[in-house]
């Protein structure tokens, strides 16, 4: 696992092999998943995924702490 949450980590966690399957699983558009891949997952969304995954996929701590100050 890297320093920040990636789409690849979400695909692995949810057991899917591509962005289409991930988008369906998360009930998000494929465009949203592609934007996350290109520009990073927004920190608020990362925090939600960390909670939903029971901490198995981690949010970027540096961004998270800056976000909540």
QUIQUI-V759959 format. One record per pair of residues at least 24 apart in sequence whose ideal C-beta (glycine too) atoms are under 6 Angstrom apart, sorted by the first residue. I is the first residue (numbers start at 1). J is the second residue. Records with the same first field share a line. If there is no record, write none. Layout:
I->J  J
This chain:
4->60
5->41  46  57  59
7->36  37
9->57
13->53  57
43->67
